[in-house]
């Protein structure tokens, strides 16, 4: 069952972590990227494979590594940028499974501008204020990469961190000029007429890049190989089921994200792929290095649990 929390306290100090015999808490944020997790939870697949997993919704992706270190959660679904940032700061995480990947057809991420912002194209972003849900996280990196690809220096744009649920009201009030957001909030902005669509940036970025991954502390994975195998099997089946049965995927997303029926019916569905690949992590690492978010090389091959 999904349990909602509004804040997460996590100190970077090692404490005991759950064993495989205990219920395992999997922390994740409420967006479409962890879709395989939501399908596995909704369809009872974790139980099918003999592991007791409780999915806990956490407000901010960036807090999940701290929770893993402290033992507040055993598993986490994080964006690749959060993973790489944590690893570059010395947190020994491993990827157990992918969840979703980007596609050129995907419309579940949108860059929107306020109707009175004066923005009509990428070139107009210079000097404007743009909201991202978390600085250094995946949508921030995506925005900066999109700006560069469209000839705009990200340093000319004021990028501010604001939680996603606040973006519609901030845009309406003119506190921000634009936002990069996910589909359920984009639908609200467009429906209220307070913003216009500038781009679905996934159409302009390389296809097949990891959007989210289920991770754990390496020490926990080494100590609980049976639980790891069960979680991987459940997510693999969830990926196949969500791909073959869109209604199952849509229902799982709506339930996990607590969406109203009209939004559930229209929400853009992500592309599920649970096989993590080194080249996916390499691409995100190269983008983060280009934007000065991490320094040095990350051994991406060592991050995928085998």
GIZIJO-V64225 format. One record per pair of residues at least 6 apart in sequence whose C-alpha atoms are under 8 Angstrom apart, sorted by the first residue. I is the first residue (numbers start at 1). J is the second residue. If there is no record, write none. Layout:
i/j
I/J
I/J
This chain:
i/j
1/41
1/42
1/54
1/55
2/54
2/55
2/56
2/57
2/256
3/54
3/55
3/56
3/57
4/56
4/57
4/58
5/56
5/57
5/58
5/59
6/58
6/59
7/58
7/59
8/58
8/63
8/67
9/67
10/63
10/66
10/67
10/69
10/70
10/72
11/66
11/67
11/69
11/70
12/66
12/69
12/70
13/69
13/70
14/69
14/70
14/71
15/69
15/70
15/71
16/70
16/71
17/70
17/71
17/72
17/73
17/74
17/220
18/24
18/71
18/74
19/223
19/224
20/51
20/224
20/226
20/227
22/52
23/51
23/52
23/53
23/54
24/51
24/52
24/53
24/54
24/73
24/74
24/75
25/53
25/54
25/55
25/56
25/72
25/73
25/74
25/75
26/53
26/54
26/55
26/56
26/73
26/74
26/75
26/76
26/77
27/55
27/56
27/57
27/58
27/64
27/73
27/75
27/76
27/77
28/34
28/55
28/56
28/57
28/58
28/61
28/64
28/76
28/77
28/78
29/57
29/58
29/59
29/60
29/61
29/77
29/78
30/57
30/58
30/59
30/256
30/257
31/182
31/253
31/257
32/108
32/253
32/269
32/270
33/99
33/100
33/101
33/211
33/212
33/270
34/77
34/99
34/100
34/212
34/213
35/99
35/100
35/249
35/252
35/253
35/270
35/272
36/99
36/100
36/235
36/236
36/238
36/239
36/242
36/272
36/274
37/99
37/235
37/238
38/252
38/253
38/256
39/238
39/239
39/242
39/248
39/249
39/252
39/253
40/46
40/234
40/235
40/237
40/238
41/53
41/54
41/55
42/252
45/234
45/235
45/237
45/238
46/52
46/53
46/230
46/231
46/234
47/53
48/234
49/230
49/231
49/233
49/234
50/230
51/227
51/230
51/231
58/64
60/134
61/78
61/79
61/82
61/134
61/137
62/82
62/134
62/137
64/76
64/77
64/78
65/76
65/82
65/83
65/86
65/91
67/73
68/74
68/75
68/76
68/216
68/217
69/91
69/217
74/216
74/217
74/220
75/214
75/215
75/216
75/217
76/214
76/215
76/216
77/212
77/213
77/214
77/215
78/212
78/213
78/214
78/215
79/137
79/138
79/210
79/211
79/212
79/213
80/138
80/210
80/211
80/212
80/213
80/281
80/284
81/136
81/137
81/138
81/141
81/284
81/285
81/288
82/136
82/137
82/138
83/93
84/285
84/294
84/298
85/293
85/294
86/93
87/93
87/298
88/294
88/295
88/298
91/217
92/217
92/218
93/215
93/216
93/217
93/218
93/303
94/215
94/216
94/217
94/218
94/221
94/302
94/303
94/304
94/305
95/213
95/214
95/215
95/216
95/276
95/303
95/304
95/305
96/213
96/214
96/215
96/216
96/228
96/232
96/304
96/305
97/213
97/214
97/215
97/232
97/235
97/274
97/275
97/276
98/210
98/212
98/213
98/214
98/273
98/274
98/275
98/276
99/210
99/211
99/212
99/213
99/214
99/235
99/239
99/272
99/273
99/274
99/275
100/210
100/211
100/212
100/213
100/270
100/271
100/272
100/273
100/274
101/207
101/208
101/209
101/210
101/211
101/212
101/270
101/271
101/272
101/273
102/202
102/206
102/207
102/208
102/209
102/210
102/211
102/270
102/271
103/202
103/203
103/206
103/207
103/208
103/209
103/271
104/202
104/203
104/204
104/205
104/206
104/207
105/202
105/203
106/200
106/202
106/203
106/268
106/269
106/270
106/271
107/183
107/200
107/202
107/268
108/182
108/183
108/200
108/267
108/268
108/269
108/270
109/180
109/181
109/182
109/183
109/200
109/201
109/202
110/180
110/181
110/182
110/183
110/186
110/197
110/198
110/199
110/200
110/201
111/178
111/179
111/180
111/181
111/197
111/198
111/199
111/200
111/201
112/178
112/179
112/180
112/181
112/186
112/195
112/196
112/197
112/198
112/199
113/119
113/120
113/171
113/177
113/178
113/179
113/195
113/196
113/197
113/198
114/171
114/172
114/174
114/176
114/177
114/178
114/194
114/195
114/196
115/193
115/194
115/195
115/196
117/174
117/177
117/178
118/124
119/125
119/177
120/198
121/198
122/147
122/150
122/152
122/198
123/150
123/151
123/152
125/152
125/157
126/152
126/153
126/154
126/156
126/157
127/156
127/157
127/158
128/157
128/158
128/176
128/177
128/178
129/157
129/158
129/159
129/160
129/176
129/177
129/178
130/157
130/158
130/159
130/160
130/176
130/177
130/178
130/179
130/180
131/159
131/160
131/161
131/162
131/167
131/176
131/178
131/179
131/180
132/139
132/140
132/159
132/160
132/161
132/162
132/163
132/164
132/179
132/180
132/181
133/139
133/140
133/161
133/162
133/163
133/164
133/181
134/140
134/161
134/162
134/163
135/160
135/161
136/293
138/211
139/180
139/181
140/180
141/287
141/288
141/291
142/201
143/180
143/201
144/154
144/291
145/287
146/201
146/204
146/205
147/153
147/154
148/154
164/181
164/185
165/185
167/179
167/181
167/185
168/185
168/188
168/189
168/194
170/176
171/177
171/178
171/179
171/194
171/195
172/194
172/195
183/267
183/268
184/263
184/267
187/263
189/195
190/196
190/197
208/280
209/280
209/283
210/276
210/280
210/281
213/276
221/228
235/274
236/274
239/272
239/273
239/274
240/272
241/248
241/249
242/248
242/249
242/272
243/249
243/271
243/272
246/269
249/269
250/264
250/265
250/267
250/269
251/264
253/264
254/260
254/261
254/264
276/304
277/304
278/300
278/301
278/304
281/300
282/300
285/294
285/298
288/294
289/295
289/296
